[in-house]
Amino acid sequence: MGKKLMKSSTDKIISGVCGGIGEYFGISSTIVRLLFCFTGSFLLYLLLVLFLDEKPTLQL
């Protein structure tokens, strides 16, 4: 099974979208957050908040 883009359950400020994108591409979530801010991609961000699944957390 390949990688799937999901919201991060640990690297989150608002909903985990940028953390999940950072984890998926292997880059810092700060860079992803800055890209969203500087490109004005708020509509895309909102769509990702609604449609991305949250990565499950490990429960022991």
C-alpha positions as a printed Julia matrix, in Angstrom:
60×3 Matrix{Float64}:
   0.0    0.0    0.0
   1.37   3.42  -0.97
   1.47   6.6    1.01
  -1.79   8.46   1.45
  -2.11  12.19   2.06
  -3.72  12.67   5.45
  -3.99  15.36   8.11
  -1.33  15.04  10.8
  -2.51  14.07  14.26
   0.64  15.42  15.93
   1.99  18.32  13.82
  -0.99  20.63  13.85
  -1.77  24.24  14.61
  -5.33  24.48  13.28
  -6.32  21.18  11.73
  -3.15  19.29  10.73
  -3.38  19.89   6.97
   0.04  21.55   6.63
   1.64  19.01   8.94
   0.2   16.19   6.85
   1.43  17.72   3.6
   4.86  18.21   5.14
   4.98  14.58   6.29
   3.82  13.34   2.87
   6.49  15.25   0.93
   9.21  15.01   3.59
   9.5   18.76   4.14
   9.0   21.08   7.08
   5.38  21.94   7.87
   6.53  25.54   8.43
   7.44  25.8    4.74
   4.01  24.45   3.78
   2.3   26.98   6.1
   4.3   29.84   4.58
   3.39  28.7    1.07
  -0.3   28.68   1.95
  -0.02  32.18   3.44
   2.0   33.76   0.64
   0.02  32.21  -2.21
  -3.36  33.05  -0.72
  -4.59  29.47  -1.09
  -7.18  29.73   1.67
  -9.93  28.08  -0.36
  -7.68  25.11  -1.13
  -6.78  24.89   2.57
 -10.44  24.87   3.58
 -11.21  22.13   1.05
  -8.35  20.02   2.41
  -9.61  20.55   5.97
 -12.98  19.18   4.92
 -11.9   16.26   2.75
  -8.62  14.88   4.14
  -8.83  12.04   6.62
  -6.98  12.37   9.92
  -4.02  10.09  10.41
  -4.86   7.6   13.17
  -2.9    7.86  16.4
  -1.24   4.88  17.98
  -3.11   3.73  21.06
  -1.45   1.35  23.46
